[in-house]
Amino acid sequence: MNDYQEKSRRAFDGQAADYDTGHFGDHARKLYGVLLSQVMQIPHAAVLDLGCGTGELLARFLEQAPKARCAGLDLSEGMLSVAREKLGDRAELVRGDAERLPFGDGVFDVVLCSDSFHHYPDPRAVLAEVSRVLSPGGVFLLGDCTAPGAVRGLMNLLLPLSREGDVRLYGRKELRGLLDAAGFHGGECRKIDATSLLAWGIR
């Protein structure tokens, strides 16, 4: 585990008990409805939530798609403990690294990623793994935080000092470029608001 990942693990272990109601979960909660409205429009029999946290997004998804096969992965055992209490046996929950997914090839129709992509030290490795575990025609659906260009540039200079393992905030063009380079097609990235992006690509 590298330094960014260890910082993330410690930070989210500490936030886990209050993440669903605390201010540090505000941005993630804002993305849930946007992501759910998108995922319900595409085939979703098998879904992976990358950086699943407390399992709240999966819980909300399962309310609408109770027969779906779901899995969640997170670095934080504290977050996963909350998720296990919430989801029981309705989802496979695994502690692991997004750069080395412990799942077989082509086993998911959708990979969701809500408010965690900016924590990944090697986004290209993550996208390669996402592509591997998606079935042909499967969709990667990403919601994350952003900021206006000048602000984002300044924040990215300061993020290495963060104690929460934040690595980089992305703009629309950069994120779209990463998806294209990873071989996703039909990719798109759009702003939800001044601090949020929604992006997707098809395997």
trRosetta pair geometry for C-beta under 8 A, 3 or more apart (Angstrom, degrees):
i j d omega theta_ij theta_ji phi_ij phi_ji
1 5 4.5 -126 -167 96 88 126
1 6 5.2 112 130 -61 116 85
1 9 7.1 -7 -172 -15 148 143
1 75 7.7 115 -129 -151 124 122
1 97 7.5 -155 -101 -87 78 121
2 5 5.1 92 54 14 68 104
2 6 7.0 -132 102 -6 32 92
2 121 5.8 -15 70 -12 145 168
3 6 5.7 -55 -144 37 31 110
3 7 6.3 34 156 -19 65 104
4 7 5.8 -56 -152 36 30 111
4 8 6.4 30 152 -18 64 106
4 119 7.0 161 159 -176 107 67
4 121 4.6 149 51 -67 146 110
4 165 4.8 105 -178 -153 63 82
4 167 5.5 33 -149 -77 148 102
5 8 5.6 -53 -148 36 33 113
5 9 6.2 36 153 -23 66 104
5 75 6.0 -153 -168 -134 92 156
5 97 7.1 -11 -133 -119 148 100
5 119 8.0 97 -101 158 55 99
5 121 6.8 -72 -40 -12 89 121
5 165 6.6 87 -93 -144 13 134
6 9 5.6 -49 -144 33 33 113
6 10 6.4 30 158 -15 64 105
6 165 7.4 176 68 -90 39 120
7 10 6.1 -59 -149 39 29 107
7 11 6.2 26 156 -18 65 111
7 162 7.2 113 152 109 147 81
7 163 6.0 -154 -157 -179 112 40
7 164 6.2 104 148 145 103 7
7 165 3.6 166 91 -65 97 83
8 11 5.8 -60 -145 39 28 109
8 12 6.1 11 165 -6 67 112
8 75 5.9 64 105 70 113 147
8 76 7.3 -111 136 -55 80 102
8 119 5.0 86 -104 -166 141 129
8 164 6.6 54 -102 163 54 56
8 165 3.0 -100 -53 75 76 165
9 12 6.4 -67 -144 44 23 98
9 13 6.1 29 158 -23 63 109
9 75 4.8 -100 -86 136 90 112
9 76 5.4 171 -141 -88 58 70
9 77 8.0 36 -163 4 101 76
9 165 7.5 93 1 -50 53 156
10 13 5.8 -53 -145 34 27 114
10 14 6.5 23 157 -16 61 109
11 14 5.9 -66 -159 38 28 109
11 15 6.3 12 153 -9 67 114
11 163 6.6 139 -79 124 115 76
11 164 4.1 94 -115 -130 167 71
11 165 6.0 -144 15 8 131 103
12 15 5.5 -58 -135 45 39 105
12 16 6.2 68 159 -60 67 85
12 19 7.5 23 -153 -82 77 141
12 53 7.1 -119 -158 -120 128 80
12 74 7.5 -126 130 176 153 119
12 75 7.2 104 50 76 138 93
12 76 3.8 -97 101 -71 118 156
12 78 6.4 173 124 66 71 111
12 79 5.2 -22 155 -40 115 122
13 16 6.0 -28 -152 -15 28 118
13 76 5.2 -159 -60 -153 66 102
13 77 6.7 21 -104 55 104 73
13 78 3.6 127 -138 -3 59 135
13 79 7.4 -93 -85 -19 43 77
14 78 7.3 109 -20 66 23 173
15 18 6.5 -90 -170 62 58 82
15 19 4.9 78 139 -77 94 95
15 22 6.6 -135 -161 67 92 148
15 24 5.2 -87 -139 86 138 146
15 25 7.4 154 162 -48 122 94
15 78 7.8 123 57 110 52 135
15 79 8.0 13 80 -75 85 95
16 19 5.6 -32 -135 -14 26 119
16 53 8.0 -177 -119 -169 77 74
16 54 6.6 147 -156 -82 74 95
16 76 6.4 -175 -72 146 118 130
16 78 3.5 -159 -11 140 152 102
16 79 4.7 -139 -111 -74 108 51
16 81 6.8 64 157 53 150 99
16 82 5.2 -172 173 -17 100 128
17 78 7.5 -65 -35 179 71 112
17 82 7.1 -175 -97 -77 37 126
18 21 5.8 -78 -169 61 71 88
18 22 3.9 70 134 -39 103 123
18 24 7.9 80 100 39 97 105
18 25 7.9 -161 124 -4 64 122
19 22 5.9 -51 -106 38 23 108
19 24 6.6 -66 -123 86 70 99
19 25 4.4 111 177 -63 66 131
19 28 7.9 0 171 51 103 144
19 53 6.3 -142 137 -179 155 118
19 54 5.3 -180 77 -34 125 129
19 79 7.0 14 4 -112 160 91
19 82 7.3 166 37 62 115 170
20 25 6.1 -66 -90 103 16 170
20 29 7.8 104 -154 -80 51 118
20 54 5.5 -104 -56 89 100 166
20 56 5.7 151 -111 -74 103 138
20 82 7.6 -166 -25 168 115 142
21 25 7.3 55 34 51 17 131
22 25 5.6 91 67 11 74 98
23 26 5.4 -13 -164 -27 51 118
25 28 5.2 -59 -163 46 68 113
25 29 5.6 70 140 -27 89 104
25 53 7.9 130 -121 180 110 151
25 54 8.0 -9 -117 6 144 130
26 29 6.0 -63 -152 36 27 110
26 30 6.6 31 153 -25 64 105
27 30 5.6 -51 -155 27 35 116
27 31 7.0 30 151 -18 64 104
27 115 5.8 139 111 -120 99 135
27 145 5.5 5 173 -79 149 115
27 195 6.9 -97 -125 130 117 122
27 196 7.2 -179 -164 -83 95 104
28 31 5.9 -62 -159 33 36 110
28 32 7.2 53 148 -44 67 91
28 53 6.9 44 -173 -11 162 168
28 56 7.9 101 130 62 117 129
28 57 8.0 -98 169 -49 101 112
28 114 5.8 88 -151 141 88 106
28 115 4.0 -109 -96 29 83 159
29 32 5.8 -30 -155 -3 41 117
29 56 7.5 -35 -100 119 79 151
30 33 7.9 -63 179 27 34 96
30 34 7.7 19 140 -4 63 116
30 196 6.6 -121 112 -75 123 151
31 34 5.5 -68 -158 44 51 113
31 35 5.7 43 153 -20 85 110
31 114 5.1 164 104 -152 133 100
31 115 5.8 178 20 -41 149 103
31 143 3.8 148 -161 132 129 146
31 144 7.9 44 -101 -56 155 21
31 192 7.6 -179 -108 5 76 173
31 196 6.4 -172 -83 -147 95 130
31 198 8.0 163 -143 -86 97 89
32 35 6.1 -65 -150 40 26 106
32 36 6.1 22 159 -17 66 112
32 56 6.8 -66 -99 121 142 104
32 57 5.3 -150 -122 -104 95 83
32 60 5.8 71 176 44 124 161
32 114 6.8 40 -84 -146 60 154
33 36 5.8 -56 -142 39 30 110
33 37 6.3 32 159 -22 65 105
34 37 6.1 -56 -152 32 26 109
34 38 6.8 20 152 -13 60 108
34 143 6.0 120 87 -102 120 142
34 192 5.9 -29 -114 -117 162 139
34 196 7.8 134 16 151 166 139
34 198 5.9 -120 152 -85 129 132
35 38 5.8 -63 -155 38 33 109
35 39 6.1 24 157 -17 71 110
35 57 6.7 -6 82 -149 140 125
35 112 6.0 82 180 -146 134 117
35 114 5.8 -74 -34 -88 162 111
35 141 6.1 126 -147 136 90 120
35 143 5.1 -99 -63 -16 109 132
35 198 7.6 -168 -79 -126 67 106
36 39 5.9 -55 -136 38 32 105
36 40 6.2 32 165 -21 65 108
36 57 7.5 -159 -60 -158 97 82
36 60 6.0 -77 -82 123 145 116
36 61 6.0 -153 -114 -88 98 74
36 64 6.9 118 -171 15 115 151
37 40 6.4 -56 -148 32 25 110
37 41 7.4 23 153 -20 55 109
38 41 6.1 -67 -165 28 35 111
38 42 7.4 3 154 0 68 110
38 141 5.7 165 110 -147 132 139
38 198 7.3 165 -46 -171 152 130
38 200 7.1 -157 174 -63 143 143
39 42 6.3 -74 -153 44 40 97
39 44 5.5 83 167 -97 92 143
39 47 7.1 52 -169 -119 138 137
39 61 6.7 -23 90 -123 145 117
39 110 5.7 88 -139 -170 105 164
39 112 6.6 -27 -77 -81 141 116
39 139 8.0 -178 -117 88 70 129
39 141 6.0 -147 -75 43 90 168
40 44 7.0 -59 -103 4 35 151
40 64 6.0 -55 -96 140 125 144
40 65 7.2 -164 -108 -46 84 116
42 109 7.5 178 130 150 98 108
42 110 6.6 124 94 -81 119 119
42 139 5.3 4 143 7 164 151
43 109 4.9 -107 114 -169 93 140
43 110 7.7 -178 94 -39 61 99
43 137 7.9 35 41 125 132 111
44 47 5.5 14 -169 -62 89 115
44 61 7.9 -124 164 -172 140 118
44 65 5.9 -56 104 -134 121 169
44 68 5.7 -29 130 -113 88 134
44 109 5.6 -164 -113 93 29 130
44 110 5.2 -10 -118 -2 82 136
45 67 7.9 -38 -136 114 72 91
45 68 6.0 -167 -157 -127 28 73
45 69 6.5 24 149 19 68 93
45 109 5.5 94 41 -12 73 143
46 68 6.9 177 -81 -172 25 82
46 69 4.5 -14 -109 68 77 106
46 70 7.7 -176 -154 -76 47 34
46 71 8.0 16 -177 2 84 100
46 107 6.3 -104 144 149 150 66
46 108 4.9 -133 118 -125 100 52
46 109 5.1 120 53 1 74 89
46 110 7.6 166 90 29 52 70
46 135 8.0 89 61 -14 122 122
47 58 7.6 168 104 -119 119 88
47 61 6.7 -107 94 150 163 155
47 65 7.9 89 -8 90 139 144
47 68 5.7 15 6 163 111 132
47 69 7.4 156 22 83 64 54
47 70 5.2 -15 68 -112 93 76
47 71 7.4 -176 95 31 50 65
47 108 6.4 89 -118 -157 18 106
47 109 6.7 -43 -72 59 62 88
47 110 4.7 -11 -115 69 84 103
47 111 7.6 161 -161 -91 58 29
47 112 6.4 24 -178 -9 105 108
48 70 7.7 152 -88 -162 32 55
48 71 4.9 -18 -110 71 76 99
48 72 7.3 156 -162 -90 58 33
48 73 6.9 8 -174 -1 104 105
48 101 7.9 32 -176 -153 158 135
48 103 6.9 -96 -93 -21 144 169
48 108 4.7 -56 -8 -105 105 158
48 110 7.3 -171 32 98 63 58
48 111 4.8 -15 68 -115 103 76
48 112 7.0 -171 93 27 50 71
48 133 6.6 12 -2 125 158 138
49 52 3.9 86 106 -98 113 97
49 55 7.7 127 73 -123 152 53
49 57 5.7 154 -132 85 141 118
49 58 5.1 -109 -12 -60 149 103
49 61 8.0 -173 -64 9 123 147
49 70 7.2 16 -8 -171 102 101
49 71 7.3 -168 25 96 69 50
49 72 4.4 -13 62 -111 104 85
49 73 7.4 178 87 25 59 63
49 111 8.0 163 -88 -163 20 55
49 112 4.8 -20 -111 69 67 110
49 113 7.7 152 -164 -83 52 37
49 114 7.2 -22 -159 11 99 104
50 73 5.9 -9 -124 58 53 105
50 98 5.5 77 -169 -119 112 115
50 111 5.8 33 -23 179 116 101
50 112 6.6 -177 19 85 76 50
50 113 4.4 -22 66 -94 110 88
50 116 6.6 -149 118 73 79 135
50 126 7.7 112 176 -170 148 111
50 130 7.0 -47 -54 -94 156 107
51 73 7.2 -11 -39 89 32 75
51 74 5.9 83 -141 -107 34 78
51 75 7.9 -8 -112 2 73 86
51 98 6.7 -14 -46 -65 89 133
51 113 6.1 62 33 -147 112 75
51 114 7.0 -151 90 56 104 60
51 115 7.4 -143 120 79 132 60
51 116 2.8 -70 146 9 170 176
51 117 7.7 -135 8 -48 152 47
51 119 7.1 132 -115 49 141 129
52 55 5.6 29 152 -86 111 55
52 57 6.9 -130 -148 50 72 106
52 58 6.1 8 -154 -22 120 122
52 72 3.0 9 -41 -164 170 114
52 73 6.2 115 -5 44 106 33
52 74 5.1 -103 46 -46 75 107
52 79 7.5 153 90 139 69 120
52 80 7.8 71 77 -95 107 74
52 83 6.1 64 121 -111 114 155
52 93 7.0 -121 76 -128 149 91
53 56 6.8 -30 95 17 113 93
53 57 7.7 82 49 5 108 102
53 74 6.0 151 -55 -104 27 144
53 76 7.5 21 -120 52 50 126
53 79 4.7 -96 -156 -164 44 132
53 82 8.0 -29 151 72 66 122
53 83 7.0 139 108 -63 43 118
53 114 7.8 -76 7 80 123 106
53 116 7.6 -160 -42 -64 100 123
54 79 5.5 -101 -64 -159 54 79
54 82 4.3 -41 -134 105 89 127
54 83 5.3 174 -179 -66 32 77
54 86 6.6 74 159 -4 84 150
55 58 4.9 -56 -164 48 73 114
55 59 5.6 80 135 -31 87 99
55 72 5.8 -129 -102 -11 82 174
55 80 7.9 84 -40 -130 106 44
55 82 6.9 -167 20 108 101 79
55 83 3.0 124 -27 -136 118 91
55 84 7.6 154 -26 -32 151 31
55 86 4.9 171 83 72 127 129
55 87 4.8 -109 176 -29 150 123
55 91 6.8 170 -140 56 118 147
55 93 6.9 -47 -82 -98 122 131
56 59 5.5 -52 -145 33 32 114
56 60 6.5 29 157 -15 65 104
56 86 7.3 -55 -79 164 55 168
57 60 5.9 -56 -150 38 31 108
57 61 6.3 33 152 -20 65 108
57 112 6.6 -157 138 129 141 148
57 114 5.4 155 -65 9 158 155
58 61 5.4 -54 -144 38 33 114
58 62 6.1 32 158 -20 67 107
58 70 5.3 126 -153 173 115 145
58 72 5.5 -85 -40 -62 150 125
58 83 7.4 55 44 -153 129 111
58 87 6.2 2 104 -95 123 138
58 90 8.0 154 145 109 111 106
58 91 5.3 20 164 -73 147 162
59 62 5.9 -56 -147 36 28 109
59 63 6.9 39 150 -27 60 98
59 86 5.5 -66 -73 152 137 119
59 87 6.1 -126 -79 -82 88 87
60 63 5.7 -43 -158 20 36 117
60 64 7.4 17 151 -3 61 103
61 64 6.2 -71 -163 44 37 100
61 65 5.9 -29 162 38 77 106
61 68 7.1 -60 141 57 106 150
61 70 7.0 138 92 -102 126 139
61 112 8.0 -143 -63 -26 152 161
62 65 6.3 -77 -119 70 33 67
62 66 5.7 68 179 -105 74 52
62 68 6.7 -130 -105 52 69 105
62 70 6.4 -77 -72 -17 108 153
62 87 7.6 120 5 -131 157 96
62 90 5.7 58 -144 157 162 136
62 91 7.4 -113 -59 -51 139 108
63 66 7.3 14 -133 -66 14 86
65 68 4.2 37 132 -19 114 121
70 87 7.9 -111 94 -160 131 138
70 90 6.8 17 48 138 121 77
70 91 4.0 -49 98 -113 106 99
70 92 7.2 178 101 24 54 69
71 91 6.1 163 -98 -175 24 87
71 92 4.3 -22 -111 68 87 98
71 93 7.3 175 -161 -77 58 34
71 94 6.8 4 -175 4 105 109
71 103 6.9 130 103 -88 166 135
71 108 7.5 -100 37 -88 115 120
72 80 7.7 170 107 -115 113 86
72 83 6.1 -119 89 179 153 154
72 87 7.8 145 8 4 136 169
72 91 5.6 42 -5 148 101 134
72 92 7.4 171 24 87 61 52
72 93 4.9 -8 63 -113 99 76
72 94 7.2 170 87 27 51 68
73 93 7.8 171 -80 -158 34 51
73 94 5.1 -22 -105 73 78 94
73 95 7.6 122 -156 -129 66 11
73 96 5.0 -52 -156 56 113 102
73 98 6.7 141 110 -83 128 71
73 101 6.8 -104 -54 -130 172 84
73 102 7.6 154 -110 32 129 91
74 79 5.0 -93 143 88 157 128
74 80 5.4 -173 61 -59 118 94
74 83 7.4 143 10 -7 141 150
74 93 7.8 -15 18 -168 100 92
74 95 6.6 -45 78 -116 64 57
74 96 7.8 82 52 42 23 58
75 95 6.9 67 -145 -163 23 79
75 96 7.4 -87 -86 81 54 23
75 97 6.8 52 -91 -92 96 56
76 79 3.9 70 90 10 117 108
76 80 6.5 170 96 -9 63 84
76 95 7.8 -135 67 -126 20 97
77 80 5.5 -56 -144 42 37 112
77 81 6.2 48 153 -31 67 100
77 95 5.7 -4 -83 -98 77 140
78 81 5.7 -48 -151 25 29 114
78 82 7.1 26 153 -12 60 100
79 82 5.9 -58 -160 35 36 108
79 83 6.3 34 147 -19 68 109
80 83 5.2 -53 -143 39 38 115
80 84 6.2 43 156 -25 69 100
80 93 5.4 149 -152 157 99 122
80 94 8.0 -114 -124 77 140 11
80 95 5.8 -88 -21 -72 162 88
81 84 5.9 -48 -148 30 29 111
81 85 6.9 29 153 -16 60 103
82 85 5.9 -57 -156 35 33 111
82 86 6.3 27 151 -16 66 112
83 86 5.6 -63 -148 41 32 111
83 87 5.7 -4 168 7 72 118
83 91 7.6 -70 163 77 109 129
83 93 5.3 158 110 -124 125 149
84 87 6.5 -68 -125 52 23 88
84 88 7.3 81 179 -84 56 22
84 93 5.7 -134 -76 53 82 153
85 88 7.9 9 -174 -60 18 61
87 90 4.9 -119 -178 56 83 99
87 91 4.7 -35 167 27 145 107
87 93 6.8 130 67 -45 138 126
94 102 5.9 -137 167 59 152 125
96 100 7.0 -120 177 86 104 81
96 101 6.9 96 127 -130 138 41
96 102 5.1 -130 -110 -3 159 113
97 100 4.7 34 79 39 110 92
97 101 7.9 -120 86 -67 59 41
98 101 6.7 10 -150 -70 39 87
98 116 7.7 157 -52 129 153 123
98 120 5.8 -72 77 -109 137 119
98 126 4.7 14 133 -122 109 105
98 129 6.7 164 164 72 59 143
99 120 7.3 146 -56 -159 93 104
99 121 7.9 -36 -50 59 138 88
99 122 5.6 55 -105 66 132 115
99 125 4.3 23 -141 121 99 124
99 126 5.6 -64 -85 -71 62 67
99 129 6.3 165 -158 -18 26 144
100 129 6.9 -131 -87 -101 16 146
101 129 4.5 140 -2 173 110 122
101 130 7.7 118 -33 -71 149 44
101 132 7.3 171 50 74 124 115
101 133 5.5 -67 107 -41 151 140
103 107 5.5 -127 166 49 109 136
103 108 7.3 28 144 -27 153 110
103 133 4.8 53 91 -126 120 128
104 107 4.8 91 71 -40 90 129
104 133 7.2 110 84 -125 38 79
105 132 5.6 -78 -118 174 78 81
105 133 6.7 -119 -128 -100 30 41
106 132 7.7 -85 -39 164 58 47
106 133 7.0 -141 -32 -169 18 28
106 134 6.7 -12 -117 105 47 29
106 135 4.5 75 -167 -99 82 59
106 136 7.0 -5 -129 -17 116 67
106 138 7.7 177 -143 -14 62 138
107 133 5.8 -44 40 -167 86 80
107 135 7.2 158 -6 -53 6 89
108 111 5.7 84 112 -62 145 79
108 133 5.4 32 17 139 111 95
108 134 5.6 -57 76 -104 88 52
108 135 6.7 -158 74 -9 35 84
108 138 6.1 95 103 -152 69 148
109 134 7.5 57 -153 -150 11 77
109 135 6.0 -19 -92 32 52 118
109 138 5.1 -159 -158 -120 32 94
109 139 7.3 11 151 25 66 81
110 134 7.9 39 -101 -121 12 101
110 138 6.4 -154 -68 -168 33 90
110 139 5.2 -10 -113 66 77 89
110 140 7.8 152 -161 -91 55 26
110 141 6.2 -7 -165 7 104 115
111 130 5.0 -154 80 -150 164 99
111 133 6.7 93 -71 85 129 111
111 134 6.0 -89 -13 -73 112 103
111 138 7.3 64 -7 149 86 119
111 139 7.6 -159 32 99 64 49
111 140 5.0 -14 65 -113 103 72
111 141 7.2 169 84 27 51 68
112 141 5.4 -23 -108 73 64 99
112 142 7.8 157 -165 -84 44 41
113 116 5.9 -110 -172 55 85 96
113 117 5.4 73 144 -56 131 97
113 130 7.8 -50 -42 -101 129 140
113 140 7.3 7 1 -175 113 90
113 141 7.3 169 25 89 71 50
113 142 4.6 -9 65 -113 107 80
113 143 7.3 179 93 33 61 56
113 144 7.4 -10 120 -59 98 102
114 142 7.9 -172 -75 -153 37 45
114 143 5.1 9 -123 59 67 105
114 144 7.8 -179 -161 -74 29 58
115 118 7.8 -39 -172 23 47 103
115 143 6.5 -18 -41 103 67 88
115 144 5.9 147 -101 -120 36 54
115 145 6.4 52 -130 -25 81 92
116 119 5.3 -51 -171 29 65 118
116 120 7.3 72 139 -38 79 95
116 144 7.5 -100 39 -105 32 99
117 120 5.8 -46 -162 9 46 117
117 123 6.8 52 -176 -120 92 111
117 126 7.5 168 -134 111 78 157
117 142 5.8 34 -43 -159 144 123
117 144 4.6 -67 42 -82 111 144
117 170 7.3 -42 115 8 121 130
118 144 5.6 141 -26 -172 98 124
118 145 6.1 -50 -10 53 150 92
118 166 5.8 -4 134 -150 106 83
118 167 6.1 -175 167 50 56 78
118 168 5.9 -140 -149 75 76 46
118 169 5.6 8 -125 -89 132 52
118 170 7.0 -147 -91 -4 88 87
119 165 5.3 39 -146 122 99 103
119 166 6.2 -68 -93 -108 66 42
119 167 5.9 112 -151 0 20 100
120 123 5.1 107 97 -84 119 65
120 126 4.8 -16 -171 -37 154 150
120 167 6.3 -95 65 28 33 149
121 167 5.5 -167 -91 -106 49 146
122 125 4.0 27 122 18 119 117
122 126 6.6 149 96 -18 69 84
123 126 5.3 -54 -149 37 39 115
123 127 6.2 37 155 -19 71 105
123 168 7.8 -80 -32 57 129 126
123 178 5.8 -29 127 -153 127 146
124 127 5.8 -54 -145 38 31 108
124 128 6.4 35 153 -21 63 104
124 178 6.9 -128 -83 -150 69 96
124 181 7.2 -52 -119 109 103 123
124 182 6.8 -171 -143 -82 65 99
125 128 5.6 -52 -149 34 32 114
125 129 6.6 30 153 -16 64 105
126 129 5.8 -60 -154 38 31 109
126 130 6.3 33 150 -21 67 105
127 130 5.4 -47 -142 35 36 115
127 131 6.3 40 155 -20 65 102
127 140 7.6 46 -136 -149 79 173
127 178 6.2 -179 -44 157 158 98
127 179 7.0 -151 -140 -104 140 48
127 181 8.0 79 97 83 153 85
127 182 3.8 -84 139 -106 128 156
127 184 7.6 -91 -171 -24 114 116
128 131 5.8 -53 -151 35 30 113
128 132 6.5 34 149 -24 62 106
128 182 6.3 -136 -67 -142 56 101
129 132 5.4 -50 -148 31 35 116
129 133 6.5 18 161 -9 68 106
130 133 6.5 -65 -147 41 28 98
130 134 6.3 28 156 -24 65 111
130 140 5.2 59 156 -103 134 130
130 182 7.7 26 61 165 106 148
131 134 5.9 -59 -146 32 29 111
131 140 7.7 -48 -71 -43 60 134
131 182 5.9 -169 -41 160 134 105
131 183 6.1 64 -128 68 154 112
131 184 7.0 -131 -92 -64 107 83
131 203 5.7 149 -142 -124 69 97
134 138 3.3 -159 -174 82 100 136
134 139 7.4 174 -145 24 135 19
134 140 6.6 -84 -64 -54 148 86
134 203 4.0 -174 108 -54 130 150
135 138 4.5 114 53 -42 66 116
135 203 6.9 141 85 70 34 148
136 203 6.0 -134 -128 108 31 107
137 202 6.4 -20 -150 -174 39 107
137 203 6.4 -34 26 65 14 90
138 202 7.3 154 81 -156 33 61
138 203 4.5 20 56 14 81 130
139 200 5.9 -4 -174 -169 103 112
139 201 7.3 161 -152 82 61 35
139 202 5.6 -31 -98 -102 71 66
139 203 7.3 -119 -65 -5 26 85
140 179 7.5 -168 77 -127 130 107
140 184 6.3 -79 33 -107 122 143
140 200 6.3 165 87 -151 59 58
140 201 5.1 -2 53 56 106 83
140 202 7.9 -158 20 -78 75 21
140 203 7.2 103 -21 -53 93 85
141 198 7.9 -14 -171 -168 81 87
141 199 7.8 165 -155 89 39 50
141 200 4.9 -4 -105 -104 64 102
142 175 7.6 -151 96 -174 142 128
142 197 7.7 0 115 108 95 96
142 198 7.2 152 87 -158 58 43
142 199 4.5 -15 65 64 108 92
142 200 6.7 179 21 -78 75 50
143 192 7.4 26 -142 -28 102 144
143 196 6.7 -3 -172 -170 93 102
143 197 7.0 171 -150 87 48 54
143 198 5.4 -13 -101 -103 80 70
143 199 7.9 172 -79 23 35 67
144 170 6.9 45 94 41 139 106
144 175 7.8 179 48 -109 131 146
144 196 7.4 163 87 -148 31 60
144 197 5.5 -13 61 57 77 98
144 199 7.7 -17 18 15 102 109
145 169 6.3 -66 106 -123 85 104
145 195 5.7 -22 -151 166 84 84
145 196 6.3 -45 -111 -95 46 57
145 197 7.6 63 149 15 4 85
146 152 6.4 -18 -176 -95 73 128
146 169 5.5 133 -128 179 48 105
146 170 6.3 -68 -103 75 101 53
146 171 6.3 109 -154 -99 126 44
146 172 7.9 31 -132 -45 166 65
146 191 7.3 -102 62 -116 142 89
146 195 6.3 171 61 -165 58 34
146 196 6.6 159 25 -91 90 5
146 197 4.8 68 -20 -26 132 109
147 151 4.2 -102 149 101 123 113
147 152 4.2 168 70 -69 93 77
147 155 6.0 92 33 6 152 145
147 169 5.7 25 14 147 95 158
147 194 7.4 26 -136 155 47 80
147 195 6.4 10 -87 -116 62 69
148 151 4.8 71 63 22 82 111
148 152 6.5 -156 87 -16 31 94
148 194 6.6 -26 -45 -163 91 95
149 152 5.6 -59 -141 34 22 111
149 153 6.4 22 162 -20 62 104
149 171 6.4 25 -97 -92 76 142
150 153 5.8 -51 -150 32 31 113
150 154 6.7 27 153 -14 63 104
151 154 5.9 -58 -153 38 32 108
151 155 6.2 30 152 -18 67 109
152 155 5.7 -56 -145 39 30 111
152 156 6.2 31 157 -22 65 107
152 169 4.9 -128 -145 96 95 122
152 171 6.1 136 100 -59 172 96
153 156 5.9 -55 -148 33 28 110
153 157 6.9 31 152 -20 60 102
154 157 5.8 -54 -159 30 35 113
154 158 6.7 17 152 -7 67 110
155 158 5.8 -68 -151 45 35 104
155 159 6.1 53 153 -48 72 97
155 169 5.7 24 95 12 128 134
156 159 5.6 -28 -136 5 35 120
156 168 5.6 34 -127 -134 106 73
156 169 6.0 -122 -68 36 93 84
158 161 5.6 -55 -177 34 66 114
158 162 7.4 88 131 -45 76 85
159 162 5.1 -21 -161 -11 56 121
159 166 4.7 -103 -154 107 109 101
159 167 6.4 86 139 177 135 9
159 168 6.5 177 70 -80 163 39
159 169 7.5 176 -61 -12 145 86
162 165 6.8 -95 108 16 110 17
162 166 4.4 3 78 38 169 99
166 169 7.8 4 177 -48 116 81
170 174 4.8 -138 -158 89 91 116
170 175 4.3 100 141 -60 137 99
170 178 7.6 -58 -136 0 149 137
170 197 7.0 -79 86 31 93 160
171 174 5.0 86 55 15 78 105
171 175 6.8 -156 87 -5 35 93
172 175 6.1 -66 -147 40 24 105
172 176 6.1 23 159 -17 65 111
172 189 4.5 165 -152 112 76 116
172 190 6.9 38 -123 -100 125 23
172 191 6.6 -71 -65 -48 122 82
172 197 6.4 -174 -85 -128 71 126
172 199 7.9 169 -136 -83 65 109
173 176 5.8 -56 -146 39 28 111
173 177 6.3 32 154 -23 63 108
173 189 7.9 -154 -55 70 21 137
174 177 5.6 -56 -151 34 30 115
174 178 6.7 32 152 -20 64 102
175 178 5.7 -48 -151 30 35 112
175 179 6.7 34 151 -16 64 103
175 189 4.9 133 89 -115 114 156
175 197 6.5 130 19 144 166 155
175 199 5.2 -119 140 -74 128 160
176 179 5.8 -56 -152 37 34 111
176 180 6.3 34 152 -19 67 107
176 187 5.8 142 -147 129 75 120
176 188 7.3 -14 -111 -148 108 18
176 189 4.5 -124 -61 8 92 125
176 199 7.0 -147 -75 -135 63 122
177 180 5.7 -54 -144 38 32 111
177 181 6.1 30 158 -18 66 108
178 181 5.8 -56 -143 38 28 110
178 182 6.3 25 157 -17 63 110
179 182 5.8 -61 -148 39 29 109
179 184 4.4 -57 178 55 87 130
179 187 4.1 148 119 -134 135 149
179 189 7.5 171 6 -48 139 111
179 199 6.5 -157 -45 164 143 123
179 201 4.1 -179 -169 -54 122 145
180 183 8.0 68 173 -51 31 15
180 184 6.8 -83 -82 61 28 79
180 187 5.9 -127 -64 38 71 149
180 201 7.9 -150 -61 -117 44 138
182 201 7.4 105 74 103 112 162
183 203 8.0 34 112 -148 97 53
184 187 4.9 87 110 -67 109 114
184 201 2.7 38 158 157 144 134
184 202 6.1 127 -168 50 83 37
184 203 6.6 -44 -114 -84 76 38
185 201 6.9 112 40 -169 22 87
185 202 5.4 -47 70 66 72 95
186 200 7.8 -34 115 113 91 93
186 201 6.6 140 76 -148 70 51
186 202 4.3 27 48 12 122 119
187 199 7.2 8 -171 -177 91 93
187 200 6.7 -169 -138 96 56 49
187 201 3.8 -6 -95 -99 94 95
187 202 7.5 -139 -61 13 60 67
188 199 6.8 -169 95 -144 49 58
188 200 6.0 4 51 52 83 83
188 201 7.8 169 16 -75 52 61
189 197 6.0 1 -173 -177 97 116
189 198 7.3 170 -150 89 51 45
189 199 3.9 -6 -104 -103 86 100
189 200 8.0 172 -77 18 55 50
190 197 7.2 158 84 -154 31 70
190 198 5.7 -15 63 62 80 91
190 199 7.7 159 17 -81 53 57
191 194 7.5 28 -175 -85 127 24
191 196 7.0 109 -166 84 63 60
191 197 6.0 -50 -106 -102 49 67
191 198 7.9 104 -162 20 6 77
192 196 3.9 -39 56 101 118 112
192 197 6.6 -164 1 -96 89 12
192 198 5.4 90 -54 -21 103 102
193 196 5.2 43 43 35 79 102
